[in-house]
């Protein structure tokens, strides 16, 4: 089976399991999505969705967010990881959107990556989920599953993105990005996962990978000296009978 054939079979399975995967971060427009994705670094989506309603009630536009300022932004997001740095970045990127982009989130990768706190993955998420433009954001779930399934060597996130783009058609990237994340969270965890029982890993992973990652069978406890003696005595009595 070639990598493209493997990718097609994986795509068919994921389409069956997650035909319409929802965007996990609550938002109403490109700006609120951008802020939610910035907040999601080192933080769960659930945590982000708990803090953004109050934040967006206070400031839902770049103009309002820039006016809110770092200290007030931090009070809203303080329970998120890296909150101080994120508050500074959110305030700064909001001001830049006002000054350079007429208060709008640009639908351009290079422009997005020029904003404070916006790396390639964040920009890719905004491009595909806010603007519907083909992109394949690679998070930790996608990175590890691509390697587990033999679609990439797992040396870097950048390499994983290139490898996945080469075997999946562009029109599937946006949906697949979410499908693989949900599959990784719900069906294919990093630890204590029996690859032999997994709907995808059982045939997509190499035999070596399955042996290395599947849980090892528990060894039977060794009998103590007393237990061995008791066993021999029972066997002797049974023979005499």
LORO-202466 format. One record per residue (C-alpha): residue number from 1; residue in three letters; x, y, z. Coordinates in nm, 4 decimals, padded with zeros to 6 digits. Layout:
! LORO-202466
(NUM; 'ALA'; (X; Y; Z))
...
***
This chain:
! LORO-202466
(1; 'UNK'; (00.0000; 00.0000; 00.0000))
(2; 'UNK'; (00.1434; 00.3389; -00.0991))
(3; 'UNK'; (00.1233; 00.6417; 00.1290))
(4; 'UNK'; (-00.1443; 00.7948; -00.0932))
(5; 'UNK'; (-00.3511; 00.4750; -00.0784))
(6; 'UNK'; (-00.3084; 00.4647; 00.2987))
(7; 'UNK'; (-00.4076; 00.8319; 00.3266))
(8; 'UNK'; (-00.7208; 00.7723; 00.1183))
(9; 'UNK'; (-00.8304; 00.4834; 00.3389))
(10; 'UNK'; (-00.7654; 00.6916; 00.6514))
(11; 'UNK'; (-00.9694; 00.9756; 00.5021))
(12; 'UNK'; (-01.2618; 00.7416; 00.4336))
(13; 'UNK'; (-01.2593; 00.6149; 00.7935))
(14; 'UNK'; (-01.2390; 00.9642; 00.9408))
(15; 'UNK'; (-01.5216; 01.0840; 00.7149))
(16; 'UNK'; (-01.7324; 00.8019; 00.8559))
(17; 'UNK'; (-01.6433; 00.8693; 01.2212))
(18; 'UNK'; (-01.6417; 01.2517; 01.2088))
(19; 'UNK'; (-01.8325; 01.3582; 00.8946))
(20; 'UNK'; (-01.8793; 01.7193; 01.0098))
(21; 'UNK'; (-01.6240; 01.7990; 01.2828))
(22; 'UNK'; (-01.7107; 02.1209; 01.4676))
(23; 'UNK'; (-01.4577; 02.3973; 01.5291))
(24; 'UNK'; (-01.3683; 02.3468; 01.8981))
(25; 'UNK'; (-01.3044; 02.7149; 01.9800))
(26; 'UNK'; (-01.6127; 02.9344; 02.0215))
(27; 'UNK'; (-01.6044; 03.2459; 01.8036))
(28; 'UNK'; (-01.8276; 03.4686; 01.5918))
(29; 'UNK'; (-01.5877; 03.6203; 01.3372))
(30; 'UNK'; (-01.2227; 03.6117; 01.2245))
(31; 'UNK'; (-01.1077; 03.8434; 01.5053))
(32; 'UNK'; (-01.2639; 03.6436; 01.7880))
(33; 'UNK'; (-01.1281; 03.3233; 01.6310))
(34; 'UNK'; (-00.7797; 03.4748; 01.6110))
(35; 'UNK'; (-00.7910; 03.5714; 01.9795))
(36; 'UNK'; (-00.9237; 03.2277; 02.0796))
(37; 'UNK'; (-00.6464; 03.0496; 01.8880))
(38; 'UNK'; (-00.3793; 03.2729; 02.0427))
(39; 'UNK'; (-00.5209; 03.1865; 02.3853))
(40; 'UNK'; (-00.5262; 02.8121; 02.3110))
(41; 'UNK'; (-00.1468; 02.7702; 02.3237))
(42; 'UNK'; (-00.0533; 02.5650; 02.6320))
(43; 'UNK'; (-00.4225; 02.5709; 02.7321))
(44; 'UNK'; (-00.7177; 02.3415; 02.6636))
(45; 'UNK'; (-00.9964; 02.4457; 02.4290))
(46; 'UNK'; (-01.2439; 02.4061; 02.7159))
(47; 'UNK'; (-01.0504; 02.6574; 02.9255))
(48; 'UNK'; (-01.0394; 02.9052; 02.6375))
(49; 'UNK'; (-01.4133; 02.8700; 02.5821))
(50; 'UNK'; (-01.4702; 02.9487; 02.9496))
(51; 'UNK'; (-01.2770; 03.2763; 02.9472))
(52; 'UNK'; (-01.3617; 03.4192; 02.6052))
(53; 'UNK'; (-01.7333; 03.4984; 02.6615))
(54; 'UNK'; (-01.6553; 03.7616; 02.9256))
(55; 'UNK'; (-01.3543; 03.8882; 02.7285))
(56; 'UNK'; (-01.5576; 03.9280; 02.4100))
(57; 'UNK'; (-01.8438; 04.0916; 02.5978))
(58; 'UNK'; (-01.5924; 04.3568; 02.7025))
(59; 'UNK'; (-01.4152; 04.3821; 02.3669))
(60; 'UNK'; (-01.5216; 04.2116; 02.0464))
(61; 'UNK'; (-01.3325; 04.4243; 01.7947))
(62; 'UNK'; (-00.9650; 04.5115; 01.7517))
(63; 'UNK'; (-01.0449; 04.8731; 01.8413))
(64; 'UNK'; (-01.2170; 04.7776; 02.1665))
(65; 'UNK'; (-00.9503; 04.5186; 02.2566))
(66; 'UNK'; (-00.6661; 04.7661; 02.2023))
(67; 'UNK'; (-00.8488; 05.0205; 02.4172))
(68; 'UNK'; (-00.9068; 04.7596; 02.6891))
(69; 'UNK'; (-00.5318; 04.7349; 02.7522))
(70; 'UNK'; (-00.2963; 04.4667; 02.8814))
(71; 'UNK'; (-00.3939; 04.4755; 03.2507))
(72; 'UNK'; (-00.7673; 04.4364; 03.1875))
(73; 'UNK'; (-00.7152; 04.1694; 02.9222))
(74; 'UNK'; (-00.5005; 03.9775; 03.1692))
(75; 'UNK'; (-00.7768; 03.9830; 03.4302))
(76; 'UNK'; (-01.0101; 03.8089; 03.1866))
(77; 'UNK'; (-00.7599; 03.5421; 03.0756))
(78; 'UNK'; (-00.5551; 03.4893; 03.3935))
(79; 'UNK'; (-00.6559; 03.1210; 03.4230))
(80; 'UNK'; (-00.5053; 03.0423; 03.0810))
(81; 'UNK'; (-00.1470; 02.9264; 03.0555))
(82; 'UNK'; (00.1080; 03.1970; 02.9738))
(83; 'UNK'; (-00.1574; 03.4607; 03.0478))
(84; 'UNK'; (00.0809; 03.7589; 03.0974))
(85; 'UNK'; (00.2497; 03.7092; 02.7600))
(86; 'UNK'; (-00.0802; 03.6406; 02.5874))
(87; 'UNK'; (-00.2359; 03.9588; 02.7289))
(88; 'UNK'; (00.0536; 04.1643; 02.5893))
(89; 'UNK'; (00.0305; 03.9942; 02.2506))
(90; 'UNK'; (-00.3465; 04.0355; 02.2263))
(91; 'UNK'; (-00.3250; 04.4041; 02.3083))
(92; 'UNK'; (-00.0373; 04.4551; 02.0635))
(93; 'UNK'; (-00.1873; 04.2610; 01.7733))
(94; 'UNK'; (-00.5191; 04.4423; 01.8204))
(95; 'UNK'; (-00.3425; 04.7771; 01.7950))
(96; 'UNK'; (-00.1583; 04.6631; 01.4812))
(97; 'UNK'; (-00.4858; 04.5488; 01.3216))
(98; 'UNK'; (-00.6290; 04.8962; 01.3842))
(99; 'UNK'; (-00.3235; 05.0836; 01.2564))
(100; 'UNK'; (-00.2153; 04.8675; 00.9607))
(101; 'UNK'; (-00.5161; 04.6630; 00.8529))
(102; 'UNK'; (-00.8105; 04.8989; 00.8997))
(103; 'UNK'; (-00.9316; 04.7009; 01.2008))
(104; 'UNK'; (-00.9698; 04.3764; 01.0051))
(105; 'UNK'; (-00.7968; 04.0391; 01.0296))
(106; 'UNK'; (-00.5993; 03.9903; 00.7061))
(107; 'UNK'; (-00.6692; 03.6790; 00.5005))
(108; 'UNK'; (-00.2996; 03.6398; 00.4270))
(109; 'UNK'; (-00.0504; 03.4016; 00.5891))
(110; 'UNK'; (00.2451; 03.6383; 00.5825))
(111; 'UNK'; (00.0425; 03.9249; 00.7292))
(112; 'UNK'; (-00.1007; 03.7029; 01.0016))
(113; 'UNK'; (00.2415; 03.5667; 01.0975))
(114; 'UNK'; (00.3673; 03.9237; 01.1369))
(115; 'UNK'; (00.1295; 03.9781; 01.4298))
(116; 'UNK'; (00.2573; 03.9349; 01.7897))
(117; 'UNK'; (00.1840; 03.5892; 01.9284))
(118; 'UNK'; (00.0760; 03.4506; 01.5908))
(119; 'UNK'; (00.2906; 03.1661; 01.4643))
(120; 'UNK'; (00.2469; 02.9479; 01.1582))
(121; 'UNK'; (-00.0009; 02.7098; 01.3223))
(122; 'UNK'; (-00.2218; 02.9925; 01.4534))
(123; 'UNK'; (-00.2162; 03.1659; 01.1160))
(124; 'UNK'; (-00.3045; 02.8377; 00.9432))
(125; 'UNK'; (-00.6040; 02.7820; 01.1725))
(126; 'UNK'; (-00.7340; 03.1320; 01.1011))
(127; 'UNK'; (-00.6806; 03.0931; 00.7267))
(128; 'UNK'; (-00.8756; 02.7680; 00.7023))
(129; 'UNK'; (-01.1418; 02.8132; 00.9700))
(130; 'UNK'; (-01.2120; 03.1854; 00.9306))
(131; 'UNK'; (-01.1557; 03.2289; 00.5581))
(132; 'UNK'; (-01.1996; 02.8772; 00.4187))
(133; 'UNK'; (-00.8611; 02.8802; 00.2477))
(134; 'UNK'; (-00.6750; 02.5464; 00.2241))
(135; 'UNK'; (-00.4296; 02.5069; 00.5105))
(136; 'UNK'; (-00.3238; 02.2125; 00.7276))
(137; 'UNK'; (-00.2493; 02.3325; 01.0824))
(138; 'UNK'; (-00.0493; 02.0669; 01.2667))
(139; 'UNK'; (-00.1006; 02.0351; 01.6426))
(140; 'UNK'; (00.0441; 01.7723; 01.8772))
(141; 'UNK'; (-00.2293; 01.5158; 01.7975))
(142; 'UNK'; (-00.1807; 01.5478; 01.4222))
(143; 'UNK'; (00.1982; 01.5388; 01.4561))
(144; 'UNK'; (00.2040; 01.2166; 01.6584))
(145; 'UNK'; (-00.0665; 01.0374; 01.4580))
(146; 'UNK'; (00.0986; 01.1191; 01.1255))
(147; 'UNK'; (00.4118; 00.9491; 01.2578))
(148; 'UNK'; (00.2185; 00.6616; 01.4160))
(149; 'UNK'; (00.0394; 00.5950; 01.0866))
(150; 'UNK'; (00.3570; 00.6142; 00.8813))
(151; 'UNK'; (00.2531; 00.9235; 00.6865))
(152; 'UNK'; (00.5503; 01.1258; 00.8146))
(153; 'UNK'; (00.8782; 01.0593; 00.9914))
(154; 'UNK'; (00.7821; 01.2873; 01.2820))
(155; 'UNK'; (01.1121; 01.4785; 01.2788))
(156; 'UNK'; (00.9414; 01.8183; 01.2917))
(157; 'UNK'; (00.5996; 01.9798; 01.2740))
(158; 'UNK'; (00.7040; 02.1523; 00.9540))
(159; 'UNK'; (00.7957; 01.8207; 00.7918))
(160; 'UNK'; (00.4691; 01.6653; 00.9080))
(161; 'UNK'; (00.2723; 01.9485; 00.7460))
(162; 'UNK'; (00.4579; 01.9042; 00.4167))
(163; 'UNK'; (00.4100; 01.5271; 00.4214))
(164; 'UNK'; (00.0364; 01.5463; 00.4938))
(165; 'UNK'; (-00.0189; 01.8076; 00.2246))
(166; 'UNK'; (00.1550; 01.5785; -00.0237))
(167; 'UNK'; (-00.0751; 01.2786; 00.0350))
(168; 'UNK'; (-00.4127; 01.4430; 00.1026))
(169; 'UNK'; (-00.5965; 01.6567; -00.1568))
(170; 'UNK'; (-00.6193; 02.0306; -00.0714))
(171; 'UNK'; (-00.9990; 02.0249; -00.0606))
(172; 'UNK'; (-00.9810; 01.7832; 00.2352))
(173; 'UNK'; (-00.7230; 01.9682; 00.4478))
(174; 'UNK'; (-00.9610; 02.1864; 00.6506))
(175; 'UNK'; (-01.1872; 01.8962; 00.7438))
(176; 'UNK'; (-00.9013; 01.6511; 00.8031))
(177; 'UNK'; (-00.7222; 01.8895; 01.0365))
(178; 'UNK'; (-01.0210; 01.8729; 01.2734))
(179; 'UNK'; (-01.0994; 01.5058; 01.2114))
(180; 'UNK'; (-00.7510; 01.3916; 01.3102))
(181; 'UNK'; (-00.7567; 01.6093; 01.6230))
(182; 'UNK'; (-01.0882; 01.4597; 01.7369))
(183; 'UNK'; (-00.9752; 01.1066; 01.6536))
(184; 'UNK'; (-00.6544; 01.1582; 01.8504))
(185; 'UNK'; (-00.8400; 01.2931; 02.1519))
(186; 'UNK'; (-01.1220; 01.0394; 02.1565))
(187; 'UNK'; (-00.9911; 00.7205; 01.9981))
(188; 'UNK'; (-00.6133; 00.7236; 01.9655))
(189; 'UNK'; (-00.4381; 00.8594; 02.2798))
(190; 'UNK'; (-00.0631; 00.8867; 02.3132))
(191; 'UNK'; (-00.0349; 00.6517; 02.6121))
(192; 'UNK'; (-00.1834; 00.3142; 02.7073))
(193; 'UNK'; (-00.3355; 00.2686; 02.3624))
(194; 'UNK'; (-00.3573; -00.0784; 02.2111))
(195; 'UNK'; (-00.2706; -00.0149; 01.8474))
(196; 'UNK'; (-00.3848; -00.3677; 01.7607))
(197; 'UNK'; (-00.7424; -00.2732; 01.8504))
(198; 'UNK'; (-00.7402; 00.0719; 01.6866))
(199; 'UNK'; (-00.9493; 00.1128; 01.3728))
(200; 'UNK'; (-00.6644; 00.2907; 01.1943))
(201; 'UNK'; (-00.3436; 00.2005; 01.3792))
(202; 'UNK'; (-00.4152; -00.1743; 01.3533))
(203; 'UNK'; (-00.3380; -00.1663; 00.9798))
(204; 'UNK'; (-00.1693; 00.1720; 00.9190))
(205; 'UNK'; (00.1079; 00.1419; 01.1792))
(206; 'UNK'; (00.4088; -00.0774; 01.1165))
(207; 'UNK'; (00.4383; -00.4096; 01.2985))
(208; 'UNK'; (00.7401; -00.2696; 01.4836))
(209; 'UNK'; (00.5417; 00.0355; 01.5978))
(210; 'UNK'; (00.2521; -00.1828; 01.7133))
(211; 'UNK'; (00.4891; -00.4004; 01.9183))
(212; 'UNK'; (00.6586; -00.0974; 02.0737))
(213; 'UNK'; (00.3473; 00.1020; 02.1625))
(214; 'UNK'; (00.0817; -00.1561; 02.2477))
(215; 'UNK'; (00.0435; -00.2364; 02.6194))
(216; 'UNK'; (00.2431; -00.5383; 02.7248))
(217; 'UNK'; (00.0474; -00.8315; 02.8776))
(218; 'UNK'; (00.0761; -00.8450; 03.2540))
(219; 'UNK'; (00.3094; -01.1153; 03.3806))
(220; 'UNK'; (00.1649; -01.3780; 03.6135))
(221; 'UNK'; (00.2951; -01.3396; 03.9697))
(222; 'UNK'; (00.5641; -01.5904; 04.0578))
(223; 'UNK'; (00.4692; -01.8526; 04.3118))
(224; 'UNK'; (00.6420; -01.8286; 04.6483))
(225; 'UNK'; (00.8329; -02.1203; 04.7971))
(226; 'UNK'; (00.5396; -02.2013; 05.0280))
(227; 'UNK'; (00.2947; -02.1909; 04.7360))
(228; 'UNK'; (00.5162; -02.4234; 04.5326))
(229; 'UNK'; (00.5370; -02.6714; 04.8205))
(230; 'UNK'; (00.1600; -02.6598; 04.8680))
(231; 'UNK'; (00.1104; -02.7214; 04.4971))
(232; 'UNK'; (00.3412; -03.0245; 04.5039))
(233; 'UNK'; (00.1598; -03.1654; 04.8064))
(234; 'UNK'; (-00.1783; -03.1257; 04.6352))
(235; 'UNK'; (-00.0456; -03.2973; 04.3233))
(236; 'UNK'; (00.0919; -03.5838; 04.5313))
(237; 'UNK'; (-00.2412; -03.6338; 04.7117))
(238; 'UNK'; (-00.4254; -03.6244; 04.3810))
(239; 'UNK'; (-00.1938; -03.8916; 04.2422))
(240; 'UNK'; (-00.2415; -04.1120; 04.5468))
(241; 'UNK'; (-00.6167; -04.0855; 04.5148))
***
